[in-house]
């Protein structure tokens, strides 16, 4: 799915929300690999997309994350937006 040889393709910039702990882990892993964190993040995305159809463990991790996100959003909505972060946070 990921064709890293096609360098002429247009790119798209988007934001991904991660926890402070995951951000720290990403930065440390990038340092360990000797590459910028953005390069490592992009590589992990490309690798995941290339292997999502043939890697049962990867699919299971994605399904678990999707279920956890559903629960997080449901709980934030139930709390009337007073819990969680981002644009649904109310004082």
Helices and strands as residue ranges (DSSP letters): H 20-33, H 37-51, H 56-78, G 86-88
